[in-house]
Amino acid sequence: MNSFSNSAFARFFTEFPKLLLAQLINAVAFTVFTALFVLIGYLTGFNNIIVWCLGIIPSMPFFAGLVMTVRKIGIEKKGCTGCKNIFRYS
């Protein structure tokens, strides 16, 4: 059986600042793109939830970078830099 220091649970806590930075980048990108599409909806007068939700589409590459960061830390047991990894996969 693996010791606790080699487990994925322990790696998530030791790499927590990198995971937090990756999630922050994802959250900022999602917020910016969603706010942009809400603004477009208000300016054009087409206030519809469908237009507001279109901000999800351009923010998905940042989510993919977040998933790759979590996969590298949790499964592949490799350390990675949060910013570099997110922008590499987006």
Backbone bond lengths (Angstrom), bond angles and torsions (degrees), N, CA, C in turn:
res aa  C-N    CA-C-N  psi(-1)  N-CA   C-N-CA  omega(-1)  CA-C   N-CA-C  phi
1 M - - - 1.449 - - 1.528 108.95 -
2 N 1.319 115.96 142.28 1.454 120.42 -179.31 1.526 110.91 -70.09
3 S 1.311 114.51 146.52 1.455 117.31 174.45 1.525 109.11 -77.31
4 F 1.312 115.39 164.14 1.461 119.42 -175.79 1.524 111.67 -65.16
5 S 1.325 118.45 -32.37 1.467 120.41 -177.84 1.527 112.18 -68.56
6 N 1.325 118.02 -20.89 1.462 121.36 178.60 1.524 113.04 -99.60
7 S 1.311 117.64 2.09 1.461 119.98 -175.61 1.524 110.30 -81.18
8 A 1.327 115.00 160.05 1.461 120.89 178.28 1.521 110.43 -65.32
9 F 1.322 117.27 -32.90 1.458 121.59 179.82 1.529 110.76 -62.36
10 A 1.325 116.95 -42.67 1.467 121.01 179.38 1.525 111.05 -69.97
11 R 1.329 117.39 -36.68 1.469 120.09 178.99 1.521 111.38 -65.23
12 F 1.325 117.06 -35.77 1.464 119.24 178.30 1.518 111.23 -63.55
13 F 1.331 117.57 -34.56 1.457 119.05 179.32 1.521 112.09 -79.30
14 T 1.313 118.66 -32.13 1.463 119.22 178.33 1.522 111.48 -76.36
15 E 1.302 117.67 -27.89 1.468 122.05 178.75 1.524 111.80 -100.52
16 F 1.326 117.30 20.29 1.459 120.82 -175.45 1.530 113.55 -60.10
17 P 1.342 120.78 -40.85 1.475 118.82 178.61 1.526 113.39 -60.66
18 K 1.318 117.43 -36.94 1.468 119.99 177.89 1.526 111.12 -68.30
19 L 1.316 116.63 -40.27 1.458 120.10 177.25 1.527 111.14 -66.13
20 L 1.317 116.55 -38.23 1.455 120.50 178.90 1.521 111.18 -66.27
21 L 1.332 117.11 -40.22 1.462 120.61 177.56 1.526 111.04 -65.65
22 A 1.317 117.20 -41.09 1.465 120.38 178.56 1.526 111.04 -63.83
23 Q 1.335 117.22 -41.28 1.464 120.26 178.50 1.525 110.82 -68.30
24 L 1.322 117.67 -35.21 1.458 120.77 178.15 1.529 111.11 -64.61
25 I 1.320 116.69 -42.03 1.468 120.51 177.17 1.527 110.46 -62.72
26 N 1.325 116.30 -42.07 1.466 120.36 177.84 1.526 111.01 -63.46
27 A 1.318 117.26 -43.49 1.465 120.74 -178.13 1.530 111.59 -66.60
28 V 1.327 116.85 -39.54 1.463 120.09 179.13 1.528 110.45 -65.81
29 A 1.331 117.20 -43.98 1.467 120.39 179.02 1.524 110.76 -62.96
30 F 1.320 117.27 -43.16 1.463 120.80 179.04 1.530 110.77 -62.34
31 T 1.326 116.79 -42.46 1.461 121.14 -179.47 1.525 111.48 -65.57
32 V 1.327 116.60 -43.62 1.465 120.30 -178.62 1.527 110.70 -64.47
33 F 1.316 117.54 -48.01 1.462 120.30 -178.36 1.532 111.82 -66.59
34 T 1.325 117.22 -39.93 1.462 119.37 178.21 1.526 110.89 -66.17
35 A 1.327 117.34 -42.33 1.469 120.52 177.75 1.523 111.11 -63.11
36 L 1.315 116.77 -36.20 1.465 120.60 178.19 1.530 111.05 -63.32
37 F 1.315 116.79 -44.49 1.460 119.47 -179.50 1.528 112.06 -73.21
38 V 1.323 118.31 -31.39 1.468 120.26 173.61 1.521 109.60 -65.41
39 L 1.327 116.66 -41.74 1.464 120.71 177.18 1.526 111.52 -62.86
40 I 1.311 116.77 -42.21 1.472 120.34 176.58 1.530 110.12 -60.93
41 G 1.329 116.41 -41.02 1.464 120.20 178.28 1.515 112.33 -62.53
42 Y 1.317 116.60 -41.74 1.464 119.79 179.54 1.521 111.79 -70.59
43 L 1.324 117.52 -39.91 1.464 120.30 -178.34 1.525 112.48 -68.99
44 T 1.316 117.05 -34.83 1.459 119.89 -179.85 1.524 112.63 -86.55
45 G 1.329 116.85 -11.99 1.456 120.08 -178.80 1.514 113.24 82.03
46 F 1.309 117.50 6.14 1.463 121.96 179.95 1.528 108.14 -100.93
47 N 1.333 115.83 72.94 1.461 121.35 -177.56 1.514 109.70 -82.31
48 N 1.291 114.70 93.73 1.452 120.34 -177.82 1.519 107.60 -134.54
49 I 1.309 117.17 144.95 1.461 121.50 -179.82 1.525 111.15 -63.77
50 I 1.315 117.46 -27.92 1.462 120.91 178.89 1.522 110.27 -65.61
51 V 1.318 116.75 -42.06 1.475 120.43 177.86 1.518 109.84 -66.05
52 W 1.318 117.75 -40.28 1.455 120.79 -179.90 1.526 111.28 -64.11
53 C 1.324 116.83 -37.42 1.465 120.68 -177.67 1.528 113.22 -77.94
54 L 1.316 117.70 -7.75 1.465 119.13 176.88 1.522 112.47 -65.90
55 G 1.319 117.91 -15.37 1.460 121.46 175.78 1.515 113.23 -65.64
56 I 1.323 116.89 -17.51 1.462 120.60 178.58 1.528 110.44 -67.95
57 I 1.317 117.00 -36.14 1.472 120.75 -173.50 1.528 112.44 -62.49
58 P 1.347 120.38 -51.47 1.468 117.47 179.93 1.526 113.93 -73.10
59 S 1.326 118.57 -13.19 1.461 119.42 178.92 1.534 112.95 -90.46
60 M 1.313 118.52 -6.39 1.466 120.83 -179.12 1.534 114.44 -65.24
61 P 1.335 121.12 -33.33 1.471 117.88 175.15 1.532 113.07 -60.92
62 F 1.319 117.81 -31.04 1.460 120.22 176.39 1.520 110.63 -71.01
63 F 1.318 117.34 -34.40 1.460 120.76 175.33 1.526 110.46 -67.23
64 A 1.325 116.90 -37.07 1.468 120.35 177.00 1.523 110.35 -63.38
65 G 1.325 116.83 -38.72 1.463 119.85 176.16 1.512 111.73 -64.96
66 L 1.329 117.72 -36.30 1.455 121.44 176.66 1.524 110.61 -64.86
67 V 1.317 116.73 -42.57 1.469 120.85 178.56 1.525 110.61 -63.69
68 M 1.318 117.24 -40.06 1.470 120.20 178.65 1.527 111.10 -66.27
69 T 1.329 117.64 -36.42 1.462 120.97 177.55 1.522 110.61 -64.44
70 V 1.316 117.20 -45.61 1.462 121.06 179.01 1.530 110.48 -64.54
71 R 1.326 116.99 -39.59 1.468 120.12 179.52 1.522 111.13 -64.78
72 K 1.325 117.29 -42.65 1.459 119.41 -179.22 1.519 111.57 -65.01
73 I 1.323 117.29 -39.22 1.460 119.62 -178.84 1.523 110.91 -76.13
74 G 1.328 117.73 -45.14 1.456 120.92 -173.00 1.506 115.23 -81.50
75 I 1.313 118.01 -40.23 1.459 120.43 -172.59 1.520 112.05 -103.07
76 E 1.327 116.84 -48.21 1.454 119.63 -176.02 1.521 113.05 -81.35
77 K 1.328 116.85 -8.09 1.462 122.78 177.10 1.523 112.38 58.53
78 K 1.326 115.91 36.52 1.455 121.14 178.13 1.511 108.55 -116.20
79 G 1.310 115.56 143.10 1.451 118.77 172.61 1.517 108.66 -80.29
80 C 1.293 117.07 149.34 1.456 120.69 178.41 1.511 109.09 -147.91
81 T 1.300 115.02 155.49 1.448 119.19 176.87 1.513 108.56 -87.53
82 G 1.317 116.59 135.87 1.462 121.32 -174.75 1.512 113.37 -61.76
83 C 1.327 117.63 -53.98 1.470 120.88 -175.99 1.516 111.26 -65.77
84 K 1.305 116.63 -46.30 1.463 120.41 -176.45 1.530 110.43 -61.98
85 N 1.308 117.45 -40.81 1.456 120.76 -177.76 1.517 111.58 -71.27
86 I 1.308 118.14 -40.12 1.469 120.17 -179.30 1.517 110.36 -65.06
87 F 1.341 117.35 -44.09 1.458 118.35 -177.19 1.527 111.84 -76.22
88 R 1.310 118.64 -19.61 1.456 120.48 176.64 1.512 110.99 -70.68
89 Y 1.333 118.16 -38.86 1.453 121.93 -175.58 1.514 113.41 -95.26
90 S 1.319 118.43 -1.02 1.468 118.90 -179.66 1.510 111.15 -99.49
